[in-house]
Amino acid sequence: MDGIISVLGLVALMLEGACCQGVYAPPTVRIVHSGHACNVEEERYTERVYTIREGETLELTCLVTGHPRPQIRWTKTAGSVSDRFQDSSVFNETLHIAKIQRHQGGRYYCKAENGLGSPAIKSIRVDVYYLDDPVVTVHQSIGEAKEQFYYERTVFLRCVANSNPPVRYSWHRGRDVLSQGSDKGVEIYEPFFTQGETKILKLKNLRPKDYANYSCIASVRNVCGIPDRRVIFRLTNKTASPSIKLLVEDPIVVNPGQTVSLVCIATGGEPPPTLTWSSSSEKLPEKSVVKDGTLTLPAISSEDAGVYSCIASNNVGNPAKKSTTIIVRALKKGRFWITPDPYHNDDNIQIGREVKISCQVEATPPEELLFSWLKNGRALRSSERMVITQTDPDISPGTTNLDIIDLKFTDFGTYTCVASLRGGGIPEISIDVNISSTTVPPNLTVPRGKSPLVVREGETVELECLVSGKPKPIILWSRADKEVPMPDGSMQMESYDGVLRIVNVSREMTGSYRCQTSQYNGFNVKPREAVVELIVQYPPAVEPGWSEVRQGLNRPVAMSCRVLRAHPSRVLRYEWRLGSRLLHAGHFDTRDETEYTVRSLTREGYGEYTCDIINEAGAGRCTFLVTGKAYPPEFYYDTYSPLWQNRPRVYGFKLQWTQMNPDTVDRIMAYRLGIRQNTVPWRTPNSSIIPVPVMMTGQQRWWEQEITVEGPIQKGELITYNLTELIRPEAYEVRLTPITRFGEGDSTIRMVTYSAPINPHLREFHCSFEEEPICMFTQDKNDNFDWTRHSAATRDTKYTPNTGPSGDRTGSKQGFYMYIETSRPRKEEDKARLLSPTFNVAPKNPYGITNPPAYCFGFYYHMYGKHIGTLNAFMKQKGQATSDAGPVWSLSGNQGDRWRQAKISIHPTSSFQVIFEGIRGPGIEGDIAIDDVTLEEGECPDPPSNHIRSRAPSRASHIWPLCTVLALTLFRGQR
């Protein structure tokens, strides 16, 4: 950073008054705009409406005041609750949306809060304008009345376009404009229920001349520069709605892995229809290929099964649609269950009684499902004692039963149920069921010592139910104490071995768990069940988890650690430590908190204090960082005219701040000021739709200086330090760090950017309004309405013809200027005032100005329109009310559609502002504009004739500094 700053000094320390508590202020906020707005207008109830064309860049900036510096948050509401503004808020002054889309319109809120008073909130409604290509659809009605031998054929052409604002339609036949009443065979109307969304052209009793090219033109009247859009439809005697044919069977049954082609052809329609495909699952499979009406599904799977539809459309009549169903053959989920004799109250299998074996699979298509039974590997046929049946598919689809009547010892063995699909190609499913003297119904028990289970949070636990019986059924686990999901999120979990394993168990999992037999792969009897109790122990939860305590030397410090919850909650003990040194220990009685106090803090007493509260499961810890670090200073961002320039290539900046909580720690003895040039500009991350500024600092080193502070700083006291010799137009990063006996405190960093409205090639003030800060001009708060920054490239959506400029004063459509908008809701004699920054007059002797210097005040004005009111220019000096300042220039009435220049010599004797006042005339064609405002040293060479001459005599000219704050001084106690 060597050579960047040649002077950054401290000459003296001044204390002017005690503290300035008034410097703290709740936030205020206003929204300014840049980007590509078509128009920004004030509506009733002060809601601002920002109009922008779809695809352009939206940029809104939230300008705030208030101290401490308010935090800013952008949010949005729209017509839908689901519109969540990219699922986030933007915590940044500038809201930037590139290529804005219609769904991003809505009301945007800027909220600023700094902990003082209520948050400040302003909103602006963003209206996105767009116009889609229109679409023409054609319908015809054919009516016949036999008794009157009357035949009618009427055609309706309907034109529809999506737009904002509402669209206007016009119809042409060939080159001729069609309008209501221009042709008896033509009727043009808007259906009442569509609310202007469409325009219908009705051709009654078609005539030969009605066969022609029809054009529908959709227009939004060039708002936001949106051009008209046109669609052409050719109506002939062959115009017809589409018809199609599917060259496939319905349904189509295929095996997995096959390639399926669905062929759709158009058999009619003029113009030739367009063919598209859709599926019952909303979108086609990713691997599908559509070409010339043929849909190909390679390597088809069960997930691809469903209804596929071919749709033909040519905007004539209704679209044609034909569908077919694809069925992918499959077998899955084989299960069985054993049902003992239902006529006896006994769950066991016994000789001489009936037993039924049921087998179930899921088959696609179900009508192809075939079952066969084997006993000990040999085919089994249905007989009087071995009855094989297939259950009604509507009651229990895919199920077969084997009823063994009068069970004999010779019937013991292995029975196999084999499921297959007719035609093969799909692997069979075989299910083995063993019937023997050892086949018994299940029983469930909890092993000894396995309930209740006591574990610590974070461990892995296995809940176990022993299942006996043959065959062993699937075990179902669920919560027995409340209707809540199991650890995997389901209401029920399956286990084949009776064990439920839970990894990383949490305190919420404490409770009762039920294990229960399933009828599948076991006996179809009343479920057996048991309950396991789970107790999860966890260390104490305490508050505060971490806290910072700032305190000065020789002062007391009290710390408290409180138990919120713990299990087990008994036998709690605590240990206070400083670092690793034990300070105090004990047990809780009936209280739920423990305290530790340092009576007088020494330098050795600074550090990290911990309080561990301990139970069987572990410890919860409160941590207190006791430090003597000072709180960070709070930069004051509302300094009036903080930037000045006294030489062409350098500028100065008035840096102001207050100290946060100055009495909390030892007295602040000094500040360390660091400054370095910000070599890399703010940039926008490519990945963000709504960018957040990311400040990249180059490798410039910090230039540092220590600023000594005499005496204690009061809360709210405003401290000033002037930075000088800053190189134009560079930006700087400024860091401020308080210093106490303890050492360095917390730092604060801010950016200082150059924004002075000075032309670097001339010794003059020059403002062309090209940048949003508008050269520090401000709007008068006591007038009726505001001046508006504008360019012809973003033409007003409610553009009033025959008034206002078509470009800036150079003729550029992209250049900006300031103007007053005299359309609704403005009234005659309404005033808008624009105030310049305050300019200081530098006296050459310490006793004041005896010979006032002369300056040439110039600007360009545009006053075109039959309702032009008045444009006044004032010079308001320090201590003078706006109403007391007489105009130095005034002009009224229509001056023609061109820019003119005004120059006036002024002779201020103290700090002053120039003020532009626009007064609305009798009508809306009264827009007044200004551009290129200048202040130059010396008398004007040839002032225009319509100026009001200043009374002060002309004096010799000298170089006019914009600001005379040149002392490198630290000021305290003044704003």
N, C-alpha and C positions, 0 to 999 in steps of 0.2 A: 504493500500500500504506500511505499515511499513515494513522495512527490505528488500524491493525490490531494493531501490536505497540508497546506503550508502553515495555517494558523488555526488553532483550536484551543483557545486559552481561557484562563480565569483571571480577571483583573482584581475584582473585589467581591466582598460578600455584603449584601445589604438586607436588612430586616425592616420592612415597612409595615407595621401593624402586627397584631397577633395572628390568630389562625383565620382561615377562610373556610368555615364549615360549608358556606354556600356553594363551594365548588362541586360538592357532591350533588348529583342531580339524577332524577329518574330518566329513563330513556324516552326519546322521541324518535319517530321514524317517518321517512317518506320514501316513495318508490320512484326512481327515475329509470328511463328506458333508453336503450340504444338498439343495435341490431337492425332488422329490416322491417320496421313497423310501417303499415299502411296509414294508420291513424291512431291517435290516442285522444280520447275525448272524455270530458266529465259528463256523467249522466246525473239524473236526479238522485238525491240522497247521497251525493258526493262519491258515488262509485265510479271508478275510472275503468274505461274499456280500451283495451289494447288490441288493435286489429292487425293481423299478420297473415300473409299468404302461406299456404301449406308448402313445406319444403324450404322455407327461409329459416333464418337463425333468430331465435328469441333470446333476448338478453335484457334482464331486469336487474337493477342494482338497488339495494336497500341502503339508503344513507341514514345514519343514526347519529344522534347526539346523546350525551349522558355520561356521567362519570361515577363509578368506574366504567370502563369501556364495555358497552352492552354486548352480550352474546346474541348472535343472529341465527334465526332458523327459518327456512322456507318450507311451507307445506302447501298442499293443494286439496281442494274439494272439487268434485264434479258431480254429474248427474247420477253416477253409480257409486255405491258404497265400496264396490270391489276395486275402484280405481285408486290405487295406493301410491301414485306418484313414484313409480319405479320401486315400490315397496320400501321407500326410505324417505327421509327428509334431507335437505341440503343445509348444512351448517356453514354458510359462507355468505359474504355480502352479495355476490353476483350469482344469479341463476342463469345458466346458459344451456339452451337446448338447440342443438344443431339439427337442421332438417326437420322442423316440427311437423307433426302429423295431426290430423283432425281430432283424434281421440285425446290429444294432449291439451286441447282447449279446456277452459274451466276457470275457476277462481283461485288465484294464487295469493297466499298470505305471507307476509314478512312479519316475524315476531322478534322483538328485541327486549331483552331483560337483563338487568344488572343487580337485582336484589333490592332495589329501591323503588317503592311504590308498585304500581301495577305494571305488567308488561305492556309495551307499546305494540300495537298491531295495525298494520295497514294492508289493504287488499287491492288487487287489480284483476279485472276479468279479462282473460285472453280469449279472443274470438278468432278462430282459425278459418280463413276463407279458402274455398276450393270449388272447382267445377269439374266433374267427371264427364267423359264422353257420353252423349245421349244414346239411348237405345230405342229403336222403333220396333214395336210388335204389331202384328196385323191379325185381325179377326174378321170373320164374315158371318152374316146371318142370311139364310135362304128361307123365305116364307112362301107359302102357296095357299091361296083361297080358291078352291075348286068352283064354288058357285059363281064367283065373279070372273073366273078364268084370268086371275091376276097373278103375276109372277114377279117377285121382288128379289133382288140380290144387292145387299148393302155391305160395304167394307168399312171397317174402323181401323185407322192407323193411330196408334198410341205412342206418344213420345215421352220418355222419362229420363231425367238426369239427376244424379245426386249433387247437391250444391249447398253452399252457405256463402252469401245470403241466398234467399229464394230465387229460383231461376225464372227467366221469362223465355217463352217459346215463340217461335214464328215458323210458319209453314210456307214452302215454295213448291210449285209444280213446274218443273223445268226451271225457267228463269222468272216465272211470274209469281208474285207474292199473293198468297191466298189469305183472305180475311173474311170475317163473318159478313155475309150479304153480297160478296163480290161475285158469287156463282150460286145459282139456285140449287145446283146439284151438290153443293158443298156446305157442310155445317161444322163449325169449330167451337168446341166448348171444353170446359173443365168440370169434371164430375165433382159434385159438392163435397163428397166424403173424402176426397184426396187432398183438400186444402192447398190447391195450387201446385201439387207435386207433379202433375202431368197435364198434357194438352192433347186432346183427341180430335183427329180430323175424320169426319164422317162423310163418306162418298155414297150418296143415295142413288139407288137404281143405276148401277154402273153403266157408263156410256163409253163409247170408243175413246174419247179424248181423255177419259180418266185413267187409261193405261199409259203411264208415264213415270218419269223419275220424280220422287218426292223427297224434298230436303227438310229436315227439322233442324233448326238452329237454336241452340241453348245459349243464353246470355245472362251474365250477371252485371252487365253494363260497365264492363272494364274496371270494376273495382279491384284495387290492389294490382292493377295491370293484368288481370286474368282475361285472356282472349276468349272470344266466342268459340263454341265448338259445334261442329256440324256432322250430321249423319245422313246418308242418302239411301233410299230404298226404291228399288225398281218394281213397280206393280205391272204385271202382265196378265194375259188371260190364262196363263199356265201357273200362276202363283197358287201354291197349295201347301197345306200343313204336312209335316213329315210322317212317314210310315217306315217301319223297320221289320226285320226278321232275324231271329236267332237261329243259327245253323247248329244247334246243340240240343241234346236231350234235357229233360227236366224231370227228376233231378239227375245230376251226374255223380255216380258213385265211383270213387277212385281209391287206390292204395297209396299210402305215404310214399313219398319219393318220386311219384310220377309227375310228368309235365302235363299241364292242362291248358288247352287253348279254347277260348270262347270266341266264336266268330259272330259278328253282328254286321249286317249289311242294310243299307238304306234302300227301300223299295219304292220310295216316292218322296215328293217334296220339292218345291221350287220357291226360293233358291235352294240349292243342294244343302241338306242339313249337315250339321256338325255332330259327330258321334263322340260321346264320353261314357266312361264306366264309373260306377260307384259300388260300394259294398255295404252290407248291413253293419259292419264294424266301423262305419264313418269314413275311414280312409283305406285305400288299397294297400296290400302288403308292399313293403319296400322293394322286394325282389321282383315285383310284377312289371311287365313290359306291355305298353299299349302302342299299337301301330296299325293305322288304317282301319280302325274299328275292331281289331282283334286284340283281346286281352290274353296274355300268356302268363301262367303261373308256374315257374320251374320248381322242381323238387318240393312238391306240395306237402304240407304237414297238417296236423289236426287243428292248429291255430288258424289256418287259412280257410277252414270250412265256413260256410255261410251263404247268404243270398247275394248274388252279383247282378247288377242291373245295367243294361245298355240304354242310354238316353239320347234321343235325336232331337235337335232343336235348330230351327231356322227362323225363329221369331215370327212365324206364321201359325196362328192357332195355338193349340197346346202342344208341348213337347210329347213325343212318342216314347214309351218306356216298355221294355220287356225284360223279364228277370228269369234267372235259373238258380237252382240251389246246388251247391257243391257239397257232397258228403264224403268225408275222408274216413275210410274204414279203420276201426280200432277196437282193441280189447284191453281192458285195464281193471285194476282193483278187484282181484279175486278174494272172496271171503267165504267163511262157512260158519254154521252154528248147529249145535245138537239140541233137539227138543225131546225131553223124556215124555213118557206116556202122559198126555194131558188129562186123562180120565182118572188119574190117581194123584193124590197129594204127596208126591215124593219126587225129589229132584234127582234121584239116582236111577241108573239104568239097571233093570232087573230082567232075568230070564222069564219068558212067558208074557212079557208086556211089550207094548209098542214103543218104538223109538224112531224119530225122524231126523234125517240129515238134510240140511238145506245148504245150497251152494249159490252164490250170487256173483255176477260180473257186470261191468258196464260195457255195453256193446254198441258200436255204431256201424251200420244202421241196426237197430234192434231186431228187425224182422229177419236178418240173416243169421242170427245167433242160433247155434246148434249145441246141444248138450249130449254127452254120453257118459255112462258110468262104468267103472271097472271095480272088480273085487279081487284083491291080491293080484292085479295085473291082467285079469281076464275080463272080457266084455260081460256086462251084466244087462239082462233084458228084464223088462217089467213082467211081473207074474202076480199070482194072487197074494203071495207073502212079501214080495219085493215090488212095491208099487212105485213106479217112476212117473212123476207128474211135472208139468211146467206151470208155474203160477201165472195167474192173469197178469199180463204186462201192465195193465192200468193200475193194479194194486201194488205189485212188487215187481217192477221190470227187471228182466235179466236174472230170474231166480228159478232154480229147479229143485225138486224135493225127492228124496228117496225114503219112502215109508217102509220100515221093516215091521211086519205084523207078527206077533207072537214070537219074540226074539228067542232063538235057540243058541246053544253053545257053539254049534257049527257056524253060526252067523258072525262069530267074532272074526276080525280081520281088518285089513286096510282097504277102505273104499276111496276110489279116486273119481273126482268129478272133472271131466275134460270139457272146456269151452272152446269153440272154434266158430269161424264165420264161413258161411256157404261160399264156395268158390276158392277158398284158400287164400294164400298170399299174405296172411297175417299169422304170426306165431300163436300157437294154442296156449291156453292157460290151464294148468293141472293143479288140483287142490286135493291133498291127501288127508283123510280123516280116519283115525284108528278107533275101532270099536272093540273093547275087550273088557275083561273083568276088572282091569285097572282104570278104565275110563270112569272118572268120578267128577262130580261138579266141583267148582273152585271154592276155596276158602281164603280169606285175607286176614293177616295178623301183622301187628307192628312189632319188630324185634325188641327184646328187652333193652332198655337204655337208649332207645332211639326216639323217645318222645317223653318229655319235651326235649328238643335239641337246642342247645345254647351255643351260639357262634358270635364272632365279632364281625362288625361291618367290614366289608371288603373281602372276606374269606370266601372259599368255595364250600358249599354244603350239599350233602346228599340225603334226601328224605327217602326212606325205604319202607315198603310194604312187602311182606313175604306172601307169595301166592302159592297155594298148593292145589292139587287137582290135575287131571289129565283129560284133555289138553289144557295147557295154560293159556288163559285168555289175555287179550290186550288190557292193560291197566290204564284207566283214565284218571288224571289228576286235575283237581280244581280247588278253588278257595271255599272253605266251609263256613267261614265267619262273615263274609261279605261278598257282594256281587262286584268283584273287581277282576281285571285281567290277570292272567298268569305272567311270569317274568318274560315270556316270549311275545306277549301282547294278545294272545288268544284267551278265550274263556276256559279252554280245556286243552290239556297236553296229553299225548299218548306215550306209554312206556311199555316195552315188551318184557322187561325184566323186573318191573315193579319199583325201579329207582328213579327218582326225580332229582336231577343234578342242577343246582343253581350256582352260577359263577358270579363273583363280585356281589355278594348279597348286600342289600341295603336295609336301612331301618324301616322303610315302608313295607318290607316283606314280612315283618313280624305278624304272626297270626296262625290260624288253623288251616290245614291242608287236608283235603279228602282224597283218598285213593279208592277207586271203584272199578269192579270188573265190567268189561264190555261184553255184549252178547256175541260179538264177532270173534271167530276163532276159538270158541268155547261153548259153554252151555247157554241155551236160551232160557235162563231161569232168572228169578229175582236177583238184581245185582247185589254182590257182596261189597261191603265198604268198611273202611277204617279211617281214623283221623290221626294226624301227626301235628303236634304243636311245635312251632318254630319261634324262638326268642332270639332277636338280634340285639346284641349289646353294642353300644357306640360310645366314644369318648364324649366328654361334656362339650356342648356347643356354648361358646362364650361371646360376650361383647364388651368392649370393642375388639375386633380382631387385630386392628392396627390403628394406632393413633399417634399423631405428632403433637408434642407439647413444647411450645416455645416460651422460654422464660429467661429473665436476666439473672445475673449473679446476685447471691445473697437474698434471693426471694424464695418463698415456699412453693412446693409442687406437690399436688395431691393426685393420686391415680387410683382408679377403681375398676375392678374386673368382676363381671356379673355372669352367673350361670343362667343360660336360657333353658336348656334341657339336657338330660343325660340318662343313660340306662346301663347299669343300675344307678339310681340317683342317690343311694346311700353310700356312706363311707367315702365322702369326698374330702380330699385334702388339697392344700395349695402351697406353692413355693414361689416367692418373689426373688428375682435375681437381677443384678446389674452385670451384664456380660455373663461370665461364668461364676461370679461370686454370689453365694447365697446370702440374701439380706434378711429374710423372714419366712417362717413356715408354720403351718398349723392345720387344724381340721375345721370344717364347717359345723356349726350348730344348727340353728333354725334359719339362719340367714342364707341368702342366695348370692351374696357378693362379699368381696374382700377388698380392703383399701390399704394403700401404702402412701406415706407422706414423707417428703424430704423437707425438713424445717427451714433450712437455709442452703440454697444451692451453691456449691463450689464448682470450680473448674473441673475437678475430678468427678463431680456428680453428673456431668453431661454424658450421655450415651444411651444405649438401648436397654430398657427395663423390660423384663418378661415376668408374667404371672402364669404359672402352669397350674391348672385345676385338674386333678387326677382321679380316675375311678378304675375299676378292674379292666375296662376296655382300652384305656389309654389316657391321653391328656389333651385338654383344650388349652390354647395359649392366647393370652392378651399380650400385645406388644406395644410399648410406649417409647417413642423416640424423643428423648428430652434433649433439646438443642437451644443454643443461644443465637441461632441464625435469624437475621432480620427477615421479615416478610418482603416480598418483591415490591418495588415501586410501581405505581399505576400511571402509565402515560396518559396525559390529558390531550384528547384528540379534538377538542372543540375550541382550540386557540383561534382567535380572530386574526385573519391574515398572517399566518405564521411564516410565510415565505417572502423574502424580499431580494432585490438585486441592486447592487451599487456599481458593479463593473460588468462589462459585456460578457465575460466568459465564466463568471463565478456567481454563486448565490448564497444567501444565508437562510437559516431556519431557526425559528424560536421553539426550542424544545421545552415542554412543560410537563410536570408530573406532581403527584402527591405520594405520600408514603403510606402504605397499608399498615395499620395497627402499629404506629411508631412507639407507643408506650409499652408494648408487650415485652420487649427485650431491652437490653442496654441501649443507651443513647447512640444514635447513628453519628459517627464522627466524620465520615466522608462517603463519597460515591466514587466508584471506579467507572469511568465512561469509556466505552470501547466503540470504535467506528471503523467500518471497512466498506469498500465499494462493492456493490452488488453487481458482479460482472455478468451473471447469467439471468436473463429476464424470466418473469413468471411464465410458466408453461402449462399446457393442458394435457392430462393423460389421455392417450388415444383410446383406452379401454372404457372411458366413462362417458355415458350419454349426457350426463349433467356434470360438467367438469368442476373440480375443486382446485384452486390455485396451489401449485407446488413450488415453493421457493427454492431455487438451486443457487447456492452460493459458491463462487469460484474459490481459487486457492489464495486470494488476497489475505494477508495477515491482518490481525486486529491492530489498530493504532489506539493506545490506551493512555488515559490521563486520570489522575486522582483529583477529585473536587472536594476540598475541605469544607466541613459544615461546622459553624460555630453555634453553640447553644442547642437546646432541644428542639426537635421538630414537632409541631402540633398536628393533631389529626385534622385532615382536610386542608392543611396549609399548601398552597400552590407554589411550587418552586420552578424557576425559569432559568434556562441556560441557553445562550445563543451560539449556534454553530455557524461558523463563517468559512469562507474560502472553499465552499463546495463546488466542484466542477460541474458546469452545465453540459448536457442534461442528465448527468449520471444520477442513479439512485444509490442510497446508502443504507446499510444495516447498522442500527444503533443499539448498543447493549448498555444497560445501566445496572450496577450491582452495589447495594448498600454494604457498608463496612462498620462493624461494631468491635468492642473489645474481644468478642468471641471470634471474630474473623469475618469472612465474606458471607453475605446473606444470599437470598435467591435473586436471580437476575431476571430482567424483563427486556425483551427485544421488540423493536418496531422498525418499520421501514420509513425512510424519508425519501420522497420522490419529488422530482422537479416538475412543476406544473404551472410555472409563471407564464402569463399571457404576453410574452415579449418576443418580438421578431429578432432573431439573433443577428441579423444583418443591418438593423436600423436602431438608432437611439430613440425609440418611440414605444408607446403601448399600442399593440395591434391585436385585435380580436376578430377572427372570421367565423367563430362559432363552429369550427370543424370538430372539436372534441366535446364530449358530454359535460365536463365541468364548466363549459362556456366561460372560461377565463375568469372564474370567480364572480361572475355576475350572479345576482340572486333575485328572486321574485319578492315584490313588496307584499307583506302580509295584510296590509290594510286597504287593498284595492278590491275590485270586483271579480277579476279573473286573472289568469296568467298569460304571459307570452309563451310561445311554443317553438321549440327547436325543430326544424323541418328541412327536408330536401325534396326536390321534385321527383327524384327516383322512387320515393315512397309516397305516391300521391294519395291524398285523403280519400277514403272510401266514400265519403259523402261530399265529394268534390263539388264546390260551387263554381260554375263557369263564370267567365267575364269578371274575374277579380283575382288578385294574388299573382305572384311571379311564376314563371314557368321554369326558372332555374335560379341559382344564386347570382350575385352581381357580376360574376365572370361569365355567366351563361351556362355553367356546368349543371347538368341534371343531378350529379352526385353530390355537389357542394351543399353545405348547410347554411341556413340563415334563421333569424328569429322573426316570428310574425304573430299577429293577433287573429284568431279565428272568430269571425263575427256571426257564425251560424247559431242555431238554437243551442243553449237557452239564453244567449246574450241578448240584452235589451239596449235601446238607444241611450247614450251617455254612460254606459258601463265603461270603467277605466281599468287598464292593465299597466302596471309599472315594473320596469326592469332596472335594478340598481347595480351599478358598477362596484368593484372593490374600492376601499378607501385609499386615496393617494395622499402621501405626506409631502408637504412642502418643506424643503430644507433651508432654514435661515443661515445666512453667511455670518451673522454676528450673534452672539448669545442673547441679545436683548430683543430679538424678534425681527419681523420683516418690515422694513420701512419702504422698500420699493418692490411691490409684488411682481413676480415674474409672469411672463405671458406664455400661454400654451395654446396650440391650435387643436381644437376638438373637431374631428371629422367623422363622417359616417355616410353610408349610402342608404337611400330609402326608396321604397317602391309603394306607390299609392295609386292603385288602379281599380276602378269600379264606380258605378253610379251612386253608391251609398257610402263612399269614403267619408270618415269622420275627421278627426284631428290627430296629428302627431306633434307632441311637445318634447323638447329637450331641456333639462334643468341642470344647474350646478348647485349642489347642496353642500355648504361648508360645515365644519365641525361646530356642534352646538346649535345648529339651525334646524328647525322642523321642516319637513317636506312641504307642508302647506305654506311656509313662509318663503320658500325659494321660488323666485319668479323664473319663468322660462327664458332661456338664452336663445331659443330658436322655436318657431312654431309654424305649422303649415296645415291647411285644411283643404278638402275637396279632391276630386279626381285629377291626377297629374299625368295620366296616360300609362300605357303598358310598357314602361321601361324604368330601369334603375337610374336615379339621379344622385349626385353627391352634394352634401352640405358641409361647410367648414365655418367654424365660429372661433374667434379669439376669446379666451377667458383669462381672468387675472385673479386666481385664488390667493387669499391671504392666510389660509390655514388648511389643514387636512380637508379633503373634499371628495365627493362622489359625483358622477354624472348619472342622470336618471332619464330614461326614455318612458314617456307616457303615451299610450295609444288609447284613443277614445272612440267607441263604436258609434257609427253613423245610424241613419234611419232604417237600414235594411241589411240583408245578408251579403250583398255584393260590396263589402267594405273591408276586405282584408288588407292590413298594412304590414309591411315587412321592412327590416333593417339588416344591414350586413357591413362587414369590414369597418369596425369602430377603431379610430386611432386617436392618440394624444401625442403631439410632437412639441418640442421646444420652440419658442418664438411665436411671433404673430403669424396669423394665416396670410399667405401672399395675396389672395383675392377672395375674400369671404362672399358667399352668395347674398343676394339682395334681401332674402326673406328672413335673415337672422335678426335677433333682438340684441342690440349691441350692449356689451357689458359697460358699467359705469366707470370701472377702474381705468386709470390711464395706462398706456402701453409702456413697458419697461424693456430694457435690454435683456436678451435671452441668455439662459445658461443651461447647462446639462441638468435635466430633471430626474432625480432618483425616485424610484417607485416607493421606496421605504427608507427611513433614515435611522433605523435601529442598528447602529454600527458598534456599539460597545460590547465587548466580550465580557459579560458580567453575569453572575449568578444572582437572580432576583428572588426574594422570598416574600410571601405575603401579599402579592398582587396578582390579578388575573390578566 
